[in-house]
Amino acid sequence: MIRLFGTDGIRGVANIFPMTPEMMVKIGMALGAIIADHQTHVIIGRDTRRSGQMLEYALSSGLTAVGASVLLTGILPTPAVAFLTRKWQAHAGIVISASHNPAQDNGVKIFSSTGFKLPDDLETRIEQIVLDEQTTHARPTGADIGIIKPVMEAAEEYAEHIIQSVFAEMKPDFSKMKIVVDCANGAASFLAPSILKYLQANVIEMAVEPDGLNINQQCGALHTKQLCERVLQEQAQIGIAFDGDADRLILVDEYGRQVDGDHILAMLALDLRQKGRLQRNTLVATVMSNLGLEVAMKDAGIQFVRVAVGDRHVVEKMREIGANIGGEQSGHIILFEHGTTGDGIASALTVLKLLQERGKPLSELATCMTTFPQTLINVPVKTRKPIEEMVRVSEAIRQAEKELGDRGRTLVRYSGTELLARVMVEAENEATVNRIAEMIVSELQKENT
């Protein structure tokens, strides 16, 4: 069976299957039929891609055709849609975004009424309905047809919520702080700078002029070179880079050095523990997090749990064990005190609060963990053939693990959205890392490229 949903919703090139208007109409009708109830309403937000409105209107048509009404928030970060889905008691929330991907791509993420991403079983039901050519839906008429309503207050309500949630215990004043913020020409372009300015910060803005085609284009969380240079040029205390839908962030310290999600998790987990708010005394991360994070947490007496890649898996484990912080090296930081999904703006404000409380620079706070040398190589592949079925690759991994013991790690996994195999190796020195990674990549290329 064809799978529409990957590790983070549905994603692909806009106007090519499955990201076509025709498919969006079907998805809208399927979702509307599944959650059908009296006065059903669904929130739809999007990032700044040119294709966003095309897909938004198609989804809206599908939903209203089966009787669901739609609230259009316009351009809004993913976590804001998740929050408003709960606050406005919507039956579902939809984000039209391809996150960190280039402008020609787009995607769909669906949240349930609880603000958490749609469970696997409901995604499967939507797929079955959409892909079954025999499926028909009841067609309401007259007053039972859904309506589409733009809402203008969405961004303001989210901003008020996140400021109150993060700073409930203190009155923030960042008037002495110079912050460079890179909004990736994405969903945070208008919202993040305005929040920081409201908090009295001296804000230098980058990549805040979206034109529909420049989202993530040499800017944002995946492209921090210019941000690092600008922090040094402006003599700023911190740089903040969001991705296209602002559900992740990467920081830059006052010396122009990148501070990734692992370091952010370490700082915030240690702070929560010191304040007695680290639930289950546990941090949840993924198999991609650096071994240095695991060592730092164990040294601090904090339990460290790894899950598969994807903030969905992090959230599921957090809910399962009762943890309140988790995330990924890529910058997805989930703080259940503030929301139900990765939130770049909330995470940035939480770090700024920590800087103010401690009176220390970011570079000093980030020393709470030491990064082990790590390499991550993306290898184009023909198929997602199970790793264990590739004899040469499996043997190379076995040899590597034997050599590294408990002082290093290897991980070979497929991308959930692209035909790529990701080869990750960590060890105590860079030469070992590169040698082992090249050995595994070489065998992978022989068997699956």
Secondary structure, 3 states (H helix, E strand, C coil): CCCCCECCEEEEECCCCCCCHHHHHHHHHHHHHHCCCCCCEEEEEECCCCCHHHHHHHHHHHHHHCCCEEEEEEECCHHHHHHHHHHCCCCEEEEECCCCCCCCEEEEEEEECCCCECCHHHHHHHHHHHHCCCCCCCCCCHHHCCCEEECCCHHHHHHHHHHHHHHCCCCCCCCCCEEEEECCCCCCCCHHHHHHHHCCCEEEEECCCCCCCCCCCCCCCCCCHHHHHHHHHHCCCEEEEECCCCCCEEEECCCCCEECHHHHHHHHHHHHHHCCCCHHHEEEEECCCCHHHHHHHHHCCCEEEEECCCHHHHHHHHHHHCCCEEECCCCCEEECCCCCCCCHHHHHHHHHHHHHHHCCCHHHHHHHCCCCCEEEEEEECCCCCCHHHCHHHHHHHHHHHHHHCCCCEEEEEECCCCCEEEEEEECCCHHHHHHHHHHHHHHHHHHHC
